[in-house]
Every structure is written in C-alpha cells, then in structure tokens.
Amino acid sequence: MNNKFVQNNLSEDEKIKTKSNFLRGTIKESLENPLTGALNPDDVKLIKYHGSYQQYDRDLESERKQKKLEPLYQFMVRVRVAGGVTTPKQWLVLDKLSSLYGNNTLKLTTRQSFQFHGILKRDLKPTIQEVNKTLLSTLATCGDVNRNVMCNPNPYQSLIHEEVYGIAREISNYFLPKTTAYHEIWLNKEKVSRIPDAEPIYKHTYLPRKFKIALAIPPHNDVDIFANDLGFIAIEENKKLIGFNVCVGGGLGSTFGNKSTYPRLADVIGFTPKSRVIEVAETVIGIQRDYGNRSDRKLSRLKHTIDDRGLEWFVNELNIRLGWNIERPYPYKFVSNGDKYGWLKGTNDKWYYTLFVEHGRVKNKEGYTLKKALKEIAEIHKGDFRLTGNQNLIIGNVSKNDKENIETILKRNGIINNKLTGLRKSSMACVALGTCGLAFAESERYLPSLIDKLDKIILKNGLKDDAINIRMTGCPNNCARSSLGEIGLVGRAIGRYNLYLGASHNGDRLNSLYKEMLSEENILNELEPIISIYAKEKKKQETFGDFVIRKGIIKKTNRPLQVLQ
C-alpha cells in the first residue's frame, strides 16, 4: 500500500479504531455505568458504527449548568433502510419505538433513513433490539463505513426501477461490516466460532471517513447523485437496464475558515455493465481505504483523495485494480432533483401517493396529526412506505380500491393541503439545534417560519407553483445539502446565516456565496428584489438558479461538474 498518509501522526479516531477490537471498545461497560447518562469518550466515537450518535439537549444546557448537573445526554438512533422502502408492519414498530423511547417523533432523513431522537442510554439496547426484530438494522448507518445506500424510490417513473432497487439492496448488504460486535453488544449473541473477527473489505481500521453511495434513474436526480462519494447513474436501452455511468468524489461538507475544505460534486468517469457494479464499488472503496487521509479528518473524504492525486490518477488506479478499463460514459439527462406530489399510477398498475413531510419530521400538532394519520394508514395498508431523498414519503403500491380510504385518513388528520407553495414543497432542513452538537444556528425549527415570510413575496409575484429549491443547514457540514439549493442558507451563529445562490435545479451545479452573516430581515431584503425580477424577466421554463446566473446576480461556481470522455 503506497499511502502518503501512513505516518505516526494518525488522527485520534484512527487510534480509537485500531484498539477497538473491531468496534467493541468498552461499549458494554459504558452502557452498564449508572453514574452518567454518557458513554466513555472512545465509545462515543465507536457507537456511531452501531448506528447512534451521543447528543445532549442543548435547550437545557444553561439550566443544567446552573444546577451543577451534567448535560442531559441522549442518543440519536438511525435505522438503515436501503433504497428507503419499508413495510407497514415495520412502520408500526418504528412509530411505537419513537413514542416509547424517543421524543414522540420520527425523522425522515435526506438519505432515506429513519432517525429517533431523545433516546436515553438505558433505552438504547431495547430500541436497537426492537428495530432488528423488524428485519431492519442500525448497523453502519454512521461511522467510517459505507452508509445507507440511496435509490430512486419512485417505481412509476421507470420500468427498470425494481431492478435498480434490487442492486441498491445488494450493494447495501455487501458492504456491511463483518464484525460480530454489533450482534454481541445489542442482540446478546455469543460468538458462533473461535475464528477471530476480520474485515476483508474495510480491514481493521475501516475507512478514513464516511462513505456514501447512491443510484439514480434519469431523468430524475432525486437522490442528488453528485453529492455522493460514489454514484451510479442508470442507463437503459430499449426499456432495459444495461449498466451505470460511474461518478466519484462528491461530498458537500466544509469548515468555516478552512479553505482546504469545500463542497465538491462527483465527476462522471465512465460506464460499467450492471453485472460489475459490486466489483467497481469494492475497488473504489479499496482505493479510498488505502490512500485516504488518516491524519486530518477534515481532509479525509474521497473528494480530497481525488483532488490531492488527480482524477486521471484515480481512474488509472481503478482500471489497474479492476484488471479492465471502464468504458466511456453513456449520454444521460437529469431535469430535476425534487419530488412529484399527489397520486401517480405506477407501471405495475398500483398507485403511489407522494406526501410532503416538512423537513422530514413526522409528528402531531394541532390541526395536523401526521404521525397519527400514518399509523392509521399502516394498520390497513397492504403496500409499502417509500422514503425519498428529499425527506418526503411515498405511500406505495396502493390498489385502486384502497385509494379512497387512504385519502380519507389524510384529509381527516389535516394532512392534504393544496395551498402549499412550490418553494415550501421544495425545502429541506437538517435537525440542527437543539440536539445536534455541531450546529451554530437553527434550521429545521426555523425554516418553516422563514418560508411563511418568503411565501408572501412568492405569492405577491405570482410564483405559487414555482418549485424554487431552498435548503437550510445549521452548519457547513451540509446534512440537508444546502450547497445544492437554488437558495442555500447555512447557519453561522444564532439568527445569522450565509446566503448562497445559483445551484442548478437538477443537482449538477453547486451554488455560490452571495452574502454573509445575514439576519432574517437581511435575508428577506436581499431575496425580495431578486424574486421580483425573476418573476418579471425569467424565460419560459427557466429555473431560479439559472436565472440568477444569467442576470449576473451571482457567478457560476468555479469548479463545474466533469464528465470524462
């Protein structure tokens, strides 16, 4: 292994992984310690691989400090759902767990997973055990491994969807860690043999950083394929899947003040037949495992490995390891990265209802009892539930006879709302305050009220149905992919945001910084005249992101998406 980053000054995370005994650490002992609601410091890192982040209630931080109490430690638990498809039975169990152990809400994530929030340490094990009883898992939803594999969840869009979904599941299962630690710690399983644990793909120190894979089916880029370390773009001929264009090096996270970090879109490097997808994926992961930066975690994603050594070097290394050359990429076209709402008929003659879930939060509030409605539907539903990459939900595989019953439940619980603007239905936000320890500002709890004010501007200018893509994150880690928002807002401090403009509507161009450290008043004052001009001067079919670039309001991002020829 010719890795320039193999050196003595490994990051602390690398040292923790090395001595963890394949992700065991002292997690068992930490869970049994009654004197604190937290885990041992090293175990806080290791538990991510098991599907959980240790957090604390930041809203109560000052009060607990005054009372000389430790922070109210709690845990986020993430459920792995390859391609985002679950059964009604699984939904009912997750709904029950969110009330029994969590904060009585479910979070639908931007990677087609479920998240529980507010789980106390004593409830971690029973929560994870119940998740596994439904044939779902929390393993490898976090940590320096391949995360949840995303896939277009909309079968009505393409005859090849089910085949692509099957490949997504195969990829997801293939790259699960092989350590038995998860089953020992959470499921009370004894080692089935005396053979030591081994990780044939990840080795004993796993990857330098998280790794994300997604599959997209043109013309819809609703998984934001170019934001992933590795992406597969489905190519079909004569309505049959023949293979995938391969794109590598995407990742949107950065750090304020550190110019070495930046959002980057993946480059399209070639085509692979569908029979060799796993082989290509394993080889790409192997290159990142062997050459990724293990000294500085801020520079450890695949995008940095590629930019440090060059895209040509990467493709050459890939071909050498494969023993064959990937082909030239096939033509493809994306038209949007959003969701289509309401009823649509699938290619299998079943019906699919795409439901807007604001920022993915499934909860009950006065006049809008979404959690209750979905539980009622799950109790009678014979199809499935499909999570989209935009934090929304598809009630899938509904027979014609059951459509009316489902729609009645939604109406009775105040869910169907035809007055929502395209801006609101195209919004995404990360969790941010008050649970995420990385957040500088509000996001999920604040963006709805900001959109209330922006909607007045939108309606005033006759743009109710314009699907302007707006995304907000509480920090530049970009969990809601704000760098791909036609309007992007990134928290800098409480009540202050950087404003970014000019991403493409189909997810193949990043936005650029427009103004910094804006208050709400500043944001509205900056956007109102731009939206007004857009309403008056946009060309037919021109999107907001393209318009602001054409008018010179913002320049295109410096680094365009590359497609190797």
N, C-alpha and C positions, 0 to 999 in steps of 0.2 A: 504493500500500500504506500504510494508516493504522496503523502499528505503533508503539505507545508505547515499545517496547523497541529501536527503531532508534536507536542512540546510539553515542557514541565508546567507551564502556567495555564493549566486547564481551568475552566470555569468551575465554580463551586458545585453547580448542578452536575457536571461531569463526574466530579469526585463522589458525589452522593450516589449517582447511578452505579459507579464502579463497585462500591462497597455495599450495595443494597441487597445482594443475593437475589438477583433477578426480581427486583421491585418489592421485596418483602420489607426490608428495613426493620423498624420496630413498630409497624402499624398496629399489630395485635396488642402490644403493650400500651401504645398510645390510646387505643380505644377503651382499654380497661382502666385507665387512670381516672379516678373520680374527683381529683382535686382541681381539675381545669376542664374547661369546655373545648380546649385546643388540643392539637396533636403536637408531638415533638417536632422541632423545626425541620429536620431532614424529612420526616414523614409528611409534612405539608407539601413538599415537592413530589414525593413518591405517590401520594394518594391521587394525584392527577391522572396517572396511568390507569387507575382503577375507576376513574370517571367522576371525580369530585374535586372541587376547589374549596379550601377553607376560606371563609369570609367572616365579616362581622357586621353587625347593624350599625352603620355609620350615623344614622339619625339619632342614636342613643349614646354616641361616643362621649360627648361633653358631660352629659348627666352621669354616666357611669364613672367617669374620671373623678368628678366631684365627690362621688360616694366611695371612691377608692376601690372600685370594683374593676375586674378585668373586662375587656370588651365582651360584648355579647356574641361570642363565637357561634357561627352557624355554617352550614355547608350547602353549596350548590351541588346537585347531582344531575348529571347529564346522561340521557338514555340514547344508546346507539340504534339508529333506525336507517339502515342502508336504503337510499332512494326515497325515504320518508313515508313508507307505506306501513300502516298498522291495521289490525282487525278491530272491530267493535269491542270484542272481549278484552283486548289489550288496552283499549282506550278507557274502559270502565275501571280497570285496575289502576291505571295511572291517575285517573280522576280521583279515585279513593285515596291513593297514597298522598296526593297533593293536599288533601284535606286532613288526613290523619297525622301526617308528619311534617308537611310543608306549610306554606303561608296561604293555603286555600286557593292558589292559582297554578296554572300551567303556563310555561313559556315555550312558544314555538320559535325555534332559533332560525338564524339565517343559513344554517347548514342542515336543515331538515331533521333536527333532533328535538327532543323534549328536554326541558330543564325544570327541576324542582328547586325552589329557593326556601331558605329559612329552616333547614333541617338541622336539628341539634345532634351532637356527637352520639348520644345514646341511641338515636333513631337511625343512624346511618346503616347499620347492618341489617335491620329488618326491612328498610326501604330497598336496599340493593337485592336482598333475597327475594322479595316480592316481585321486583322487576324481572329477575331471572326466571321466576315461575311462569311468567307470561311468554317465555321464549324470546324475550328481549335481553339486552345486557347493557351495562355501563362501561365495560372494559374498553380501553383505548379511545374513549371519547375526548380525552385530554392527554397531555403528555407528549413526549418526543417520539411519536409514532405516527402511522397513518391514521387520520381522524375519520369521522363519518363520511362515507362516500356519497356524494350528491348525484342526483339523476333527475332529468326532466320527469315530473310526476303526472303529466297530462296525457293519458293514453288516447284521448280523442284527437290529438294533433298528428299522430303518425301511426302507420301500420307496423312500424318497427319498434314501437315503444317497449313492448313487453320483453323483446329480446335484449334491448339496451338495458332495461331494468334488471334482467337476469344477470347480465355481465357486471353491472354495478354491485349486485349482491355477491357475486363470485369474487370480485376484487376485494370487497369489504372483508369477507371471511378469510381470504387467502393471507391478508396482511395483518391479521390479529396476532398480538404477541402470543408466544407459545408457552411462556412461563405458567406454572401451576399455582403461582402465588395468589392469583385472584380467587380461585376456587377454594384454596385453603383458608384464606382470611375471611371471605364473605359467605361462602357456601358450606363451610365446615367439612370440606372434603379432605381426606387423607391422601398423601401421595400414593399413586397407584403402582409405582415401581421405585426401585432404588437408583434408577438411572438419573444422573444429575440433570437439572434444568439446562436447556440450551435454546438459543435464539438463532436459528440458521439464517434468517434474513437480517435481523437487527443487530446480532452479536450482543455481547454483554453490556455495552454502553448505549445501545439503542441509537436513535438518530441524533444529530446535533440540535435539532429543534422540531417542532410540529411539522407535519407533512399533510397536505390537503390534495385530494383527488376529486374531480367532478367529470361527469359525462353530460354532453348537451346534444340536443337534436335540432338542427336548423329547421325552420328559420327563427326559432325562439331560443334566446340565451337566458332563460330564467334561472339558471344556476350561476350566472356570472363566471363563465368558464375561465376567463383570462385572469381572474383573481386567485387562481389555484396554483400550487406548485406543479401539478401535473393535470392536464386536461385532455379529454378525448372527445373530439367533435365527430358525431356520427355521419357517415357518408353512405347514401343509399343510391342504388341504381335499379331501375325497373321495380321500385317499391320493395326492394330487398336490401338489407344491411350488408355491405361488403367490407366495411372496416371503419377506421377512425383516423382523422388528422390528429397528430400529437402536438400539444403545446406545453411548454415548460417555462418555469421561472416566474410565475405570478406570485404576488404577495403584497398586501396593502399597508401593513403596519410600518410605523416610523416612530421616531422620538423627537420631540421639540428640541431644537438647538443642536441636534446631531445630524450634520449634513451627510454623514456616511449612511444614514438610514433614509429610506424613501419608499413610496408606493411604486410598484412595478407591475406591468401587465405581462402575461406569459407570451412567449414567441411561438409561432407555429413552425415546427421544424420538419415535418414530414408526415407520411401516411403509413399505417400498419394494417395488415389484414386483421379481421376480428379474431382469428384463431391465435394471434400472437400478442394480444393485449396484455395478458398477465406477464408474459416474458418481457415486454417493453417496460411495463410498470416496475417490475422487480429490478430490472437493470438500472433504470433511472434512480430508484431508491438506493440501490447499491452504490452508485456514484456519489450521491449526496452523503450517504453514511461514511464513505471513505475519504471524501475531500471537503466536507462541510467544516466550517469554523467551529472548533470546540473550545476556543479561548474567550470569545466575546459573543454572548447570546444575541446581542442586538444585530450581529452580522452573520447569523448562522443559518438563515433560510436558504433554500436552493437558489433564489434570485441572486444572492450575494456570491454564492459559489460560481454561478454562471458569469456574473459581471466581473468577478475577480480574474477568471481564467479565460473568458471569452466564449461566445456562443459557438464559434467554429470548433474550439477545443472540445466543448461539451458534446457536440454532435459526433465528432470523430471518436471520442471516448465511448460514446454509446454504441456506435457501429462496431468498434473493435470488440467490446464486451459481448455484443449480440452475436457476432460472427457473421452478420449480414447487414446490409445497408437499408435503412428505412427509405421508402420511396418518396418522391416529390409529393407535396400536399395536393389534395384534390380541391377544386373550387367549392365554395360554400358561401352562404349569405345569412347573416342574422339581421332581423328587423326590429327586435325589441328585447328588453330584459325584464319586463313586467308580467303580470298575470291577467288573464281574461276572466271577468267575474260573471256570476249567474250560471244558469243551466246551459250545458252544451252536451250534445249527443256524441257518444264515443263510437269508434269503429266497430265495437262489439255490440252495438245497439243498446247499450246501457247508458244511463245519464249520469252526469257529473256536475255537482254544484260547487263552484269556487266561491268561497266566503272570505270577505275582507275581515281580517283579525288585526285590529290596530296594534302594530308593533309586536304582534305575536302573543299578546297577553290574554289568556283565556281566564276570565274572571266574571263575577257577578257584580253588578251595580244597579242602582235604581233605574228601572226602565230598560235595562239592557242586561239580561241574565244569560250570558253566553255559555258559561260553564254548565248551568242547569240545562240549557237547551241541548247542548252536545251530549250530555249524559242521557237525556231522554231519547235522543236520536240513536245513540249507541245501543240502547236497550231494545230497539226494534229493527235496527239496520242490518241488512243481510249482505252488504257490500264491504267497503273498507273506508279508511280515512287516509288522505294523502297530504303530507306537509309540503309546501312549496318552499323554494329558496328565498321567497320574499316575505316570510313569516305568516303566510296565509294558509288556509285549509281547504282541501277539496273533499267533499262528501262523495265518495266514488262508488261506481258500479251499482247504481240505483235502478231498479226496474221501473218501467213506466207506471205501474200500479202503485208504487210506493212514493212517487214524487210528491203527490199532494200532501201525504201525511208529514213528510219531512218539511215541506214548505210551511205547513200549518204550525208546526212546532217552532220554527224560526220566527214566524210572524208573532206568535203568542208571546214570545220572550223578547220582542223588540229588536230582533237582530237585522231584519231586512230593512235597509234604509236607502232609498233611491235618491236622496238629496246629497249624498257624499260627492265631493268634487274629485276630479281626476287627480289633483295634487295630493289630497289626503289618501286616496286609494293607491298612490304610488310612493308612499312614505315608508321609511324604515328607521328604527332606532334601536340602539343597544340598551342593555339594562342600566348601566352607569350607577349613579347614586340612587338609593342609599345602600347597596350591597357591594358593588364592585370596588375593590381596593385600589384600582388603577385610575378610576375616574376623577377628572378635575371639575366636572360640571354635570348638570342634569342632562338626560337625554330622553329616555322612554317616558318619564313622568312629566316632562316639559313640552316635548314637541307637539302633542295634541293641542295645547293651548296656543302655541305659536301659530299653528296651522289655522286655528279659529280666526286669528287676526289676518293671516295671509289670504284666507278664503274670501274675506271682504274685498280685498284687492282683486282677487281672481274673478269673483262674480261681477264686480264693477266693470271689469274689462271684457266680459263675455267669454270667459275661458273655463267655464264649469267643467267641461268634459276633456280638457287638455291634460293628458297624463304626464305632467311635468314631474320628473323623478327627483324627490327630495329625501335626503338621508342625513341623520344626525348621530354623532358618537360623542361620548363624554371624554374621550381622549384620542390620540392619534393611532391607537392600536387597531382601529378601524373594524371593529366587530360587525357593524352594520354597513360596512363597505361604503363609507361616506365619500371616498375618493372616486367612486363611480356614480355619484349623484350629479344630475344636471345642476342641482343646487345642493351643495355639501356644507354641513356645519359641524365643526369639530371644537369641543369644549377646551378652553384654555384656563378658565377659573370660574368660580360660581357666577353665573349670569353673563359670562363673556365667551364669545365664540369667534373662531376664524371662519370666514365665508369663502367658499370655493365655487367656481362656476365653470361650465363648458365641457362636462363629460358628454359622451355620446349617449343616445337613447337606447342603443343596443349593446352597451357594455364593452366596446372595443377602444375607447379613448378615456383617459383619466381627465379629471378636472384640474384647474389651476387656482392658486391662491389669488383672491380678489381683494379682500380687506381683512385686517387682523383685529382681534380684541373688541368685537362689536357687542354692544348691549342689544336688548330686544328692540329698543327704539331705533338704534343704528341699523339693525338688520332690516326692519320694515322700511326705513327711509332709503336704504340702498336698493332694495328689491322693487319697491313700488314703481319708480320710473322705468326700470328695465322691463318689468312685466307689462307696463302700459305701452311701451314702444313695441314690444314683441306682439301684443295684440293688434296693433295698427299696421305693422310693417312685415310681419312674417310671410314667407312664401307658402304656397299650398304644400301641405304635408311636411313643412319644415318644423323640426323639433326645437325646443328651447335651447338645448345645449349647442346645436349647430348655429342657431340664430345669434347667440351672444358672441360667437367666434366670427361669423360673417360680418357682424356690425363693428368688430374691433373692440368690443367691451372687454374681452379677455383674449389673450393669446392661447393658441393651442399648446398643450403640454409639450415639453421639449422632446420627450422620447416617444415616438409613435410605436404602435404595435408592429413587430417584424414578422414577415412570412418568408421563410427560406424557399427559394425557387430551385 
